[in-house]
Amino acid sequence: MAKYIFVNRFFYPDYSATSQILTDLTLYLSGYEMDIHVVTSRLSYDKLAVKLPVKEKVHNITVHRVWSSNFGRTNIVGRAIDYLTFYLSAILRLLLLVKRDDLLITKTDPPLMSIFTTLIAKIHSAKAINWLQDLFPEVAIHLDVNFLKGRLGRVLIYLRNYSLKKASSNVVLGEKMRDRLIKEGVSQSKIEIIQNWSVNQQIAPEGDHQLRTQWGLDGKFVIGYSGNLGRAHDSQTIINAMLALKDSQEIVFLFIGGGSHYVKVEQACERYNISNAVFKPYQPYSELHLSLAAADVHWLCLQPKLEGLIVPSKFYGIAAAGKPVIFIGDTEGEVATLINDRKMGFVVPFGDSQALLEKFNYLALNRSLCQQMGQNNRKIFEREFDSRFAFHAWKKVLEKVESKSAVVTYPKVEKAN
């Protein structure tokens, strides 16, 4: 019986985005009596002291946790060492684990792991599938990691592209990412688009606003941000809007998560005496429905130069929670198009703090409309973005690769009217 071996640096019980998505999918697949394995680290995304078991069963999933250093995300050198040690440990484990006809599914944390797993698949006559959450090193190059801008970056892109061309299939998150890979020479026949998702049963509109009460938000109009606010995102646009609303008695800004721009917003609040902002750490995945419900509207952002390289997965959780969304970024980008086409909220050009401020004020003054938009978003989520569609598509991709079928048709799950 062939094994399905997934590779990612984080997995359950970690609650970072890539871990959650991988956990959801593998739990679904394990219900089909598939032999599911996950090769991951012993680390937690934002808790350096946590050390997870070396090997365990999570439901029917066999989890292999390999050693890696744990310098964390605070500096680029430490992060590079963390990546390097995970590469070495994971490669050694995979060389022993992978057998003929196994399916080796590699995510993009750490970046460029596909270069090694495609080679391992070839050595063992296994089948390689790459699950691209982002495109590296292009992301790093656009974020001004200077040592990748020259020959080294070009070499890494060549090696990455080679691994994608040799793989049996490559799963990407959207059309713009697909188009990027086609321009890089990857055959369209080897690219499948499967969007990220939220799980209906885990995140749903929540009537019990217990966190609003616990965090002192009752009676306020709460503008929320949930998750990593990192280098790919933005802080200045929201800081400028917050400065204009710093004396508001009705509006509160809620930040849940972490990241480099999260810290910048915290520092700006201290510097400019912005008192109507609340900062909370990452919440347990089991309480994500509560933390998303604590806000009346959520915003998210992506630097326009990163369109086609990253797709913000926060969007799906916001829709599942039945909340309007305001996107700051490329007005014709992947998420912006979804929002505009389905009237799920508003799109604000990157850096346009005045437009952002206007949207915040508009929704705060029209709370019934805000609620209606959220209810509409929940219906759209159930129709289009529920995890069952993505899970079905993933199962079809795996079946196609395993059987070497030339054509795959999916999804057959009928979307609700």
C-alpha positions as CSV (number, residue, x, y, z in Angstrom):
1,M,0.0,0.0,0.0
2,A,1.5,3.3,-1.1
3,K,2.1,5.9,1.6
4,Y,1.1,9.6,1.3
5,I,3.9,11.5,2.9
6,F,3.5,15.2,3.6
7,V,6.4,17.5,4.4
8,N,6.0,20.8,6.3
9,R,8.0,22.4,9.1
10,F,4.9,22.8,11.3
11,F,2.0,20.5,12.1
12,Y,-0.7,19.8,14.7
13,P,-1.0,20.9,17.5
14,D,0.8,24.0,16.1
15,Y,-1.8,26.6,14.9
16,S,0.2,28.6,12.3
17,A,-1.6,28.9,8.9
18,T,0.4,26.2,7.0
19,S,0.0,23.8,10.0
20,Q,-3.8,24.3,10.2
21,I,-4.3,23.8,6.5
22,L,-2.1,20.6,6.4
23,T,-3.8,19.3,9.6
24,D,-7.3,19.8,8.0
25,L,-6.4,18.0,4.8
26,T,-4.5,15.0,6.4
27,L,-7.3,14.4,8.9
28,Y,-9.8,14.3,6.0
29,L,-7.7,11.9,4.0
30,S,-7.1,9.7,6.9
31,G,-10.8,9.0,7.0
32,Y,-10.4,7.1,3.7
33,E,-8.0,4.5,5.3
34,M,-5.1,6.1,3.4
35,D,-1.7,5.6,5.0
36,I,-0.9,9.2,5.9
37,H,2.5,10.3,7.2
38,V,3.7,13.8,8.0
39,V,7.4,14.7,8.3
40,T,7.7,17.9,10.3
41,S,9.7,19.6,13.1
42,R,9.4,19.3,16.9
43,L,8.8,23.1,17.1
44,S,5.9,25.4,17.6
45,Y,5.6,28.5,15.3
46,D,5.7,31.1,18.0
47,K,6.5,29.2,21.3
48,L,10.2,28.5,21.4
49,A,10.0,26.5,24.6
50,V,7.6,23.9,23.2
51,K,9.1,20.6,22.2
52,L,6.8,18.1,20.6
53,P,7.1,14.3,20.6
54,V,9.5,12.7,18.1
55,K,6.9,10.3,16.8
56,E,3.2,9.9,17.5
57,K,-0.2,9.0,16.0
58,V,-2.6,11.9,15.5
59,H,-5.9,10.0,14.8
60,N,-4.7,7.7,11.9
61,I,-1.8,10.0,10.9
62,T,1.8,8.9,11.6
63,V,3.8,12.0,12.6
64,H,7.6,12.0,12.3
65,R,9.1,15.0,14.0
66,V,12.8,15.6,13.2
67,W,15.3,17.7,15.0
68,S,16.1,21.2,13.9
69,S,17.6,24.3,15.6
70,N,15.2,26.7,17.2
71,F,16.5,30.3,16.8
72,G,13.1,31.5,15.8
73,R,12.0,34.2,13.4
74,T,13.6,37.3,15.0
75,N,16.7,37.4,12.7
76,I,17.5,36.2,9.2
77,V,20.7,34.3,10.2
78,G,18.9,32.3,12.9
79,R,16.0,31.5,10.6
80,A,18.5,30.4,7.9
81,I,20.1,28.0,10.4
82,D,16.7,26.7,11.4
83,Y,15.9,26.0,7.7
84,L,19.3,24.3,7.1
85,T,19.0,22.0,10.1
86,F,15.4,21.0,9.1
87,Y,16.5,20.3,5.5
88,L,19.3,18.0,6.7
89,S,17.1,16.1,9.3
90,A,14.1,15.8,7.0
91,I,16.2,14.6,4.1
92,L,17.7,11.8,6.2
93,R,14.3,10.8,7.5
94,L,12.7,10.8,4.0
95,L,15.5,8.7,2.6
96,L,14.5,6.0,5.0
97,L,10.8,6.5,4.9
98,V,10.0,6.9,1.2
99,K,9.5,3.7,-0.8
100,R,8.6,2.9,-4.4
101,D,5.2,4.4,-5.6
102,D,4.8,6.5,-2.5
103,L,3.4,10.0,-3.0
104,L,5.6,12.7,-1.5
105,I,3.7,16.0,-1.0
106,T,5.9,18.9,-0.2
107,K,4.8,22.3,1.1
108,T,6.9,25.5,1.0
109,D,8.0,25.8,4.6
110,P,10.9,25.7,4.6
111,P,11.3,27.2,1.1
112,L,12.8,25.3,-1.7
113,M,12.2,21.9,0.0
114,S,10.9,20.6,-3.3
115,I,14.5,20.7,-4.7
116,F,15.4,17.9,-2.3
117,T,12.1,16.0,-2.2
118,T,11.9,15.7,-6.0
119,L,15.3,14.1,-6.0
120,I,14.4,11.8,-3.2
121,A,11.2,10.8,-5.1
122,K,13.4,10.0,-8.2
123,I,15.8,7.9,-6.2
124,H,13.0,5.8,-4.7
125,S,10.7,5.8,-7.8
126,A,8.1,7.6,-5.8
127,K,5.9,10.4,-7.1
128,A,6.4,14.1,-6.1
129,I,3.7,16.7,-5.7
130,N,4.5,20.2,-4.7
131,W,2.0,22.3,-2.7
132,L,3.0,25.9,-3.2
133,Q,1.8,28.4,-0.5
134,D,4.2,31.0,-1.9
135,L,7.0,31.3,-4.5
136,F,10.5,31.5,-3.1
137,P,13.1,33.1,-3.7
138,E,10.9,35.7,-5.5
139,V,9.2,36.7,-2.3
140,A,12.5,37.3,-0.5
141,I,13.9,39.2,-3.5
142,H,10.8,41.5,-3.5
143,L,11.2,42.0,0.2
144,D,14.8,43.3,-0.4
145,V,16.8,40.3,0.8
146,N,19.8,41.6,-1.1
147,F,22.0,38.6,-1.3
148,L,19.3,36.8,-3.3
149,K,19.0,39.5,-6.0
150,G,22.0,38.4,-8.0
151,R,23.3,35.1,-9.3
152,L,22.3,33.1,-6.2
153,G,18.7,34.0,-6.7
154,R,18.7,33.1,-10.3
155,V,20.3,29.7,-9.5
156,L,17.7,29.0,-6.8
157,I,14.9,29.9,-9.2
158,Y,16.3,27.5,-11.8
159,L,16.6,24.7,-9.3
160,R,13.1,25.4,-8.0
161,N,11.6,25.4,-11.5
162,Y,13.5,22.2,-12.3
163,S,11.9,20.5,-9.3
164,L,8.4,21.7,-10.4
165,K,8.9,20.5,-14.0
166,K,10.0,17.1,-12.8
167,A,7.2,16.7,-10.3
168,S,4.0,14.7,-11.1
169,S,1.9,17.7,-10.1
170,N,2.0,21.2,-8.6
171,V,-0.9,22.6,-6.6
172,V,-1.1,26.4,-6.4
173,L,-3.5,28.8,-4.7
174,G,-4.8,30.9,-7.5
175,E,-4.7,31.9,-11.2
176,K,-2.0,34.5,-10.8
177,M,0.4,32.0,-9.2
178,R,-0.4,29.5,-11.9
179,D,0.3,32.1,-14.6
180,R,3.7,32.9,-12.9
181,L,4.7,29.2,-13.1
182,I,3.7,28.9,-16.7
183,K,5.9,31.8,-17.6
184,E,8.7,30.0,-15.8
185,G,8.3,27.1,-18.1
186,V,6.2,24.7,-15.9
187,S,3.7,22.8,-18.0
188,Q,0.1,23.9,-17.4
189,S,-0.8,20.2,-17.4
190,K,1.2,19.8,-14.3
191,I,-0.5,22.7,-12.4
192,E,-3.7,22.4,-10.4
193,I,-5.4,25.3,-8.7
194,I,-6.9,24.5,-5.3
195,Q,-7.6,27.4,-3.0
196,N,-7.0,27.4,0.7
197,W,-10.0,27.1,2.8
198,S,-11.8,27.2,6.2
199,V,-13.6,24.3,7.8
200,N,-17.3,24.9,8.2
201,Q,-17.6,23.0,11.5
202,Q,-14.6,24.7,13.0
203,I,-15.3,28.4,12.1
204,A,-18.9,29.5,12.0
205,P,-20.8,32.7,12.9
206,E,-20.7,32.8,16.6
207,G,-23.5,34.3,18.6
208,D,-21.7,34.0,22.0
209,H,-19.3,37.0,22.0
210,Q,-17.5,35.9,25.1
211,L,-14.1,37.3,24.1
212,R,-15.7,40.7,23.4
213,T,-16.8,40.8,27.0
214,Q,-13.6,39.3,28.3
215,W,-11.5,41.8,26.4
216,G,-13.7,44.8,27.3
217,L,-15.0,45.3,23.7
218,D,-18.8,45.3,24.5
219,G,-20.6,48.2,22.9
220,K,-17.7,49.1,20.6
221,F,-17.3,48.8,16.8
222,V,-14.3,46.5,16.6
223,I,-12.0,46.5,13.6
224,G,-10.0,43.3,13.7
225,Y,-6.8,41.8,12.3
226,S,-6.1,38.1,13.0
227,G,-2.9,36.2,12.3
228,N,0.6,37.0,11.2
229,L,1.2,40.7,10.3
230,G,4.7,40.2,8.7
231,R,7.0,41.5,6.1
232,A,4.7,40.7,3.2
233,H,2.0,42.9,4.7
234,D,1.9,46.5,5.7
235,S,1.6,48.6,8.9
236,Q,1.8,52.3,7.8
237,T,-1.6,52.4,6.1
238,I,-3.4,51.1,9.1
239,I,-1.3,53.3,11.5
240,N,-2.3,56.4,9.6
241,A,-6.0,55.5,9.8
242,M,-5.7,54.7,13.5
243,L,-4.1,58.1,14.2
244,A,-7.2,59.7,12.7
245,L,-9.4,57.7,15.0
246,K,-7.3,57.7,18.1
247,D,-9.8,59.9,20.0
248,S,-12.8,57.8,19.0
249,Q,-14.9,56.5,21.9
250,E,-16.8,54.1,19.7
251,I,-14.1,52.4,17.5
252,V,-11.5,49.9,18.8
253,F,-8.8,48.2,16.8
254,L,-8.2,44.6,17.8
255,F,-4.9,42.8,16.7
256,I,-4.6,39.1,17.4
257,G,-1.3,37.4,16.4
258,G,2.2,38.6,15.8
259,G,4.8,39.4,13.2
260,S,7.2,42.3,12.4
261,H,4.5,44.7,11.4
262,Y,2.4,43.7,14.4
263,V,5.3,45.0,16.5
264,K,5.5,48.2,14.5
265,V,1.8,48.9,15.2
266,E,2.3,48.2,18.9
267,Q,5.2,50.6,18.9
268,A,3.3,53.3,17.0
269,C,0.4,53.1,19.5
270,E,2.9,53.7,22.3
271,R,4.6,56.5,20.5
272,Y,1.4,58.4,19.5
273,N,-0.7,57.5,22.5
274,I,-3.3,55.5,20.5
275,S,-5.3,54.1,23.4
276,N,-8.2,52.5,21.4
277,A,-6.1,49.5,20.3
278,V,-6.1,46.0,21.9
279,F,-3.3,43.5,21.3
280,K,-3.7,39.8,21.9
281,P,-1.4,36.8,21.2
282,Y,-2.3,34.0,18.8
283,Q,-5.3,32.2,20.1
284,P,-5.7,28.4,20.2
285,Y,-7.1,26.9,17.0
286,S,-10.1,25.6,19.0
287,E,-11.0,29.2,19.9
288,L,-10.4,30.7,16.4
289,H,-14.2,31.0,15.9
290,L,-14.4,33.0,19.0
291,S,-11.5,35.3,18.2
292,L,-12.8,36.0,14.7
293,A,-16.3,36.7,16.1
294,A,-14.8,39.4,18.4
295,A,-14.5,41.9,15.5
296,D,-17.3,43.5,13.5
297,V,-15.1,43.8,10.4
298,H,-11.7,42.4,9.5
299,W,-9.0,43.8,7.3
300,L,-6.1,42.1,5.6
301,C,-3.3,43.3,3.3
302,L,-0.6,42.2,0.8
303,Q,2.1,44.3,-0.8
304,P,1.1,44.6,-4.5
305,K,4.5,43.4,-5.7
306,L,3.8,40.0,-4.1
307,E,0.6,39.3,-6.1
308,G,1.0,35.9,-7.7
309,L,3.6,34.9,-5.1
310,I,1.4,34.8,-2.0
311,V,-2.4,34.5,-1.5
312,P,-3.6,35.6,2.0
313,S,-5.4,32.6,3.5
314,K,-6.9,34.7,6.2
315,F,-9.6,35.7,3.8
316,Y,-11.4,32.3,4.0
317,G,-11.6,32.3,7.8
318,I,-13.1,35.8,7.8
319,A,-15.7,34.7,5.3
320,A,-16.5,31.6,7.3
321,A,-17.0,33.7,10.4
322,G,-19.6,35.8,8.6
323,K,-17.7,39.1,8.7
324,P,-17.1,41.8,6.1
325,V,-13.5,42.1,4.8
326,I,-11.4,45.1,3.8
327,F,-8.4,44.3,1.7
328,I,-5.4,46.7,1.4
329,G,-3.3,46.0,-1.7
330,D,-3.5,45.6,-5.5
331,T,-7.0,46.5,-6.5
332,E,-6.9,43.9,-9.3
333,G,-5.2,41.2,-7.2
334,E,-6.4,37.6,-6.4
335,V,-8.2,38.5,-3.2
336,A,-9.3,41.9,-4.4
337,T,-11.1,40.3,-7.4
338,L,-12.9,37.8,-5.1
339,I,-14.1,40.6,-2.9
340,N,-15.2,42.9,-5.7
341,D,-16.9,40.3,-7.8
342,R,-18.9,38.9,-4.9
343,K,-19.4,42.2,-3.0
344,M,-17.8,40.8,0.2
345,G,-16.5,44.1,1.4
346,F,-14.1,46.8,0.2
347,V,-10.8,47.0,-1.6
348,V,-8.4,49.9,-0.7
349,P,-5.3,50.7,-2.7
350,F,-2.1,50.0,-0.9
351,G,-1.0,53.0,1.1
352,D,-4.4,54.9,0.8
353,S,-5.0,55.6,4.5
354,Q,-7.7,58.1,3.7
355,A,-9.8,55.6,1.7
356,L,-9.3,53.1,4.5
357,L,-10.5,55.6,7.1
358,E,-13.6,56.3,5.1
359,K,-14.5,52.6,4.9
360,F,-14.0,52.2,8.6
361,N,-16.2,55.2,9.4
362,Y,-18.8,54.1,6.9
363,L,-19.2,50.6,8.4
364,A,-19.1,52.0,12.0
365,L,-22.0,54.3,11.1
366,N,-24.0,51.6,9.3
367,R,-23.7,48.6,11.6
368,S,-26.8,46.9,10.3
369,L,-25.3,47.0,6.8
370,C,-22.1,45.6,8.2
371,Q,-24.0,42.7,9.7
372,Q,-25.8,42.1,6.4
373,M,-22.5,42.0,4.5
374,G,-21.2,39.5,7.0
375,Q,-24.2,37.3,6.6
376,N,-23.8,37.4,2.8
377,N,-20.2,36.5,3.1
378,R,-21.1,33.4,5.2
379,K,-23.5,32.3,2.4
380,I,-20.8,32.8,-0.2
381,F,-18.4,30.8,1.9
382,E,-20.8,27.9,2.2
383,R,-21.3,28.0,-1.6
384,E,-17.7,28.4,-2.7
385,F,-15.0,28.2,-0.1
386,D,-16.0,25.5,2.3
387,S,-13.2,23.0,2.8
388,R,-15.2,20.1,1.3
389,F,-14.6,21.5,-2.2
390,A,-10.9,21.8,-1.7
391,F,-10.7,18.3,0.0
392,H,-12.5,16.7,-2.8
393,A,-10.2,18.4,-5.3
394,W,-7.1,17.3,-3.4
395,K,-8.3,13.7,-3.3
396,K,-8.8,13.8,-7.1
397,V,-5.3,15.1,-7.6
398,L,-3.8,12.4,-5.4
399,E,-5.8,9.7,-7.3
400,K,-4.7,11.1,-10.6
401,V,-1.0,11.0,-9.7
402,E,-1.3,7.6,-8.1
403,S,-3.0,6.1,-11.1
404,K,-1.0,8.1,-13.6
405,S,-4.2,9.1,-15.2
406,A,-3.9,11.7,-18.0
407,V,-7.0,13.6,-17.0
408,V,-8.6,14.6,-13.7
409,T,-12.1,16.1,-13.4
410,Y,-13.0,17.9,-10.2
411,P,-14.8,19.0,-8.2
412,K,-17.9,16.8,-8.6
413,V,-19.3,18.2,-5.3
414,E,-22.2,20.3,-6.3
415,K,-22.0,23.9,-5.0
416,A,-25.1,25.2,-3.4
417,N,-27.3,27.7,-5.2
